[in-house]
Amino acid sequence: MPKITREAVKRETGDGACGPYEELRFSDSGGLTQFGAHEEILQPGSSSSTLHWHAEEDEMVYVLDGNVTLREGDTETPLTAGEAACFKAGVETGHCIENRSKAPARLLVIGTRAVRDRVHYPNHDRVQHVDRAHDERRWSNEAGAPADPLP
């Protein structure tokens, strides 16, 4: 596989409910399917996601540059360049990373890609059901009734 440069990598950008971000999708650019690895650039005031946890997928975040705040349940922990946080599959504590600083922050995000996963959003009574074998995603509430996706 030839090298993948920052200039040629697949990118995703957005300005959704969690604020502006950019993802450099290295694993997708290399055709990998068993794990995901991307660089996420969070602008000031943005977060990596809504508080969530995965039933089947491990995640790790490594801070490349900047200062961010890890929210894990009711706990907040500052993270700076060279520090990491790991999230084991099945641990029922929601987490996300917030950039409360005045400068962009860069994160390396790595996670397994289970064929099927349930992503729980505890503060919103939502579960995203992911089925990669059929390229399907559906939403329910925690009780299992169909529900609208998060914005």
Stockholm file with secondary structure:
# STOCKHOLM 1.0

chainA/1-151         MPKITREAVKRETGDGACGPYEELRFSDSGGLTQFGAHEEILQPGSSSSTLHWHAEEDEMVYVLDGNVTLREGDTETPLTAGEAACFKAGVETGHCIENRSKAPARLLVIGTRAVRDRVHYPNHDRVQHVDRAHDERRWSNEAGAPADPLP
#=GR chainA/1-151 SS CCCCCTTTSEEEEEEETTEEEEEEEHHHHTTCCSEEEEEEEECTTCBSSSSBEESSCCEEEEEEESEEEEEETTEEEEEETTCEEEECTTCCCCEEEECCSSSCEEEEEEEECCSEEEEEETTTTEEEEEETTTTEEEEECTTSCBCCCCC
#=GC SS_cons         CCCCCTTTSEEEEEEETTEEEEEEEHHHHTTCCSEEEEEEEECTTCBSSSSBEESSCCEEEEEEESEEEEEETTEEEEEETTCEEEECTTCCCCEEEECCSSSCEEEEEEEECCSEEEEEETTTTEEEEEETTTTEEEEECTTSCBCCCCC
//
